[in-house]
Amino acid sequence: MKKLALHWQILLGMAAGVIFALILTNFSWGPGFIGDWIKPFGNIFINALKLIAVPLILASLIKGISDLKDISKLSKMGTRTILTYIFTTVIAVSIGLGLVNLIKPGNAITEETRNDLVTSYEADASTTIANAQRQKDSGPLQALEDIVPSNIFAAAGDNANMLQVIFFAIFFGLGLILIPEKAAKPVKDFFDSFNDVILKLIDLIMLAAPYGVFALLAALVVESPSTDLFAALAMYAITVVLGLLLMIGFYVMIVWIFTKNTPAFFINGIAPAQLLGFSTSSSAATLPVTMERVEEHMGVHKEVASFVLPIGATINMDGTSLYQAVAAVFIAQAFGMDLSIGAQLGIIVTATLASIGSAAVPGAGMVMLVIVLAQAGIPEAGLALIFAVDRPLDMCRTTVNITGDAAVSMLVAKSVDKLGPPNVVDWDDTYNPEKNESEKVKETNPEI
């Protein structure tokens, strides 16, 4: 097992979890056993990843910004990052709208099935609609106001407040740049060392990744809705997954064109983070692993990765945006509504803006979808139509979100001349960001 690459270990863990759960569901005590004795280990694994997400953002962002030593470099990198994220999000929504209008999955939903789904998931839909209504009632500038924390310790105590932590880290890093270098050195040295410790903790947590995803997938299988509901929504799910696959192909293509790195290099580099994102349905929980893979296995310099990736985990939700576009038109089709070109262009704008405000946690896309539905004049009660397959699709779109973050980090790094060869560090190696282990690189990345 230890001789296998990490992504193969994780894939084996996922497959074993599914098979294990399918076997135990044949016994009356099986689901209870998995819920009581297997699922907690998956939750522990996710908690361990979430545990270091905020410390990682603080340490890596402060270190990365202070390393720039020039505010103009930060402005240049920030502008390119935001514009690239917006561009990829617009592409994602456009792909989703194109596919859902071509395949028309909503036309396959019969009135009887639609009524059954609305009845089954009416309570879930009502809760989500209420949460979205609170967000809409908060005012047009509430999202901007929420970025600035009144208490950094309170913000750091909740993984849903990542934007506030990012704001503080950038603000703190700017302060380090603006004071004399001699005065800044002790603080900078502390965060440099603190960052190295966090990176080592990520290596240790990843040793348990195959077992963590085993527990997560086993729990997912026993908690899934009936197969009848899945069958009714198969065309919708296929449309979303096809769009997500096209989006991954788009990332691979632009990375290949602009950085000259092969598709195999890109996929092998980000695969473990993709698989963890699939298992956890959370960009925030997977962020530590994404940063480790992008820096060590894909050659993005730390100062770029530490800036681009935390922001991406918060505002770059390409997979979520694509899903929102497909879901909105699917629900309209299921209700016999014919959306105009203007309404669908409005979906592109709304889904793009909603993705920026979407939290990097499981299920957050559902809340933002209500805003998209309301803008297009689609019945919000139709949200109940897609709850049955939302969790597996949430896993898929999180994978795309993470892939997009990695792709943009490589593009930005290339544009500022901060993309170099990989520098792989094993869990029991002494971390040295300056060391270039060329032989190990050739062994782990033969296509270079």
C-alpha positions, 0 to 999 in steps of 0.5 A: 500500500505504501508503495502506491501513489497517494491518489491510488491509495485514496481511490482504493480507500473510496472503492473499499468503502463503497463495497464494504457499505453495499455488503453491510446494507444486506444486514439489518444491523449494517447501516447502524454499525457503519453510522456508529463505528465507521462514520466517526472516523471519517468525521475525525479526518475532516475535522483534522483537515479543518483544524489546520485550514485557518492556521494555514491561511494565516501563516501562508498568506502572511508569509507570502505577502511579506515575501513580496516586499513590494505592494505593487507586486501584490496588486498585480497578482491580485488583479490577475487572480480575481480576473482569471477566477471571474473568467473561468466562472463565466465559462463554467456557467456558459457550459452549464447553460449550453448543455442543459438547453441541448439535453433538456433533462427537465422534460424527462420528469413526469408530473407524478415524479415531480409531485413526489419529489416536491412532497419528499423534500419540501421541508429541506427546500423550505429551510434552504429558502429561509436561509437564502431569504435572510441573505437577500434581506441583509442589504446590497453591501452586506457581503462587503461589510462581512469581509471585515471582521470585528474580532479576528479570534472570533473569525478564526473560530469558524471555518465559514468566515474564511474571507474575514481570515483572508482579509486580516492576513492580507492586512497584516502582511501589508503591515509587515511590508510597510515597517522597517525590515529589521523590525519585521524580521522577528514576526516574519521568522515566526510565521515562516517557521509556523508555516513549516510546522503546518505543512508537516502536519498536513503530511501527517494527516495525509497518511490517514487519507485512505482510511478517512475516505473509506469511512466517508464513502461507506457512510454516504452509501448507507445514507443515500436516498432510494435508487428510484429517485436517483433514476428519475433524476438521472438525466439531470445528474448526467448533464451536470457531470458532463458539464463538470468533465468539460470544465476539467478538460478546459482547465487542462487545456489552458494549463497546457497552452499557457504553462506548457505542462502536460495534462498528465502532469497536471492531473497527477499533481492535483489528483489527491486533492481532487479525490479528497474534495470529492470525499469531503464536499468541502473546498475549505477542508481540502485547502491544506492538501490543495496547497501542498500539492500545488506547491510541492508537486506542481511547481507553484512558488509559495508566495503565489499559492499562499495568495491565490488558493485561499482566495480561490477556496472562498470565491472561485466556485466554478463547479457550483456555478455550473451546477446552479445554471443547470439546476435553474433551467432544469427546474424551469423545464420540469415546471414547463417554463420556457426561459428567454435569452435575457433570463438565461443571461441573467443567470450567468451574471447572478450565478457568477456573483453568487459563487463569490459569496458561496461558503466553501462548505458542503451544501452552501451552493443550495442556498445560493441557488435560491437567489439564482432561481428568484432572479430568473422567476423560477419557483423556489419550491422547485428546489425540492426536485434536486435534493435527492441527488444533491450530495453526490453532485456536491462531491463532483462540483467540489472536485471541479472547484479545487481543480479550478483553483489549482489551474488558476494558481499555475496560470498566475504563477506563470504570468509573474514568473513564479512557476518552477519544477516540483519539489516533493517533500515526504512526511518524514523529510526535513522541510526545505522550500529552497531544496530542488530534489531533481532526482525525486522529481524525475521519479515521481513525475516521469513526464517532466 
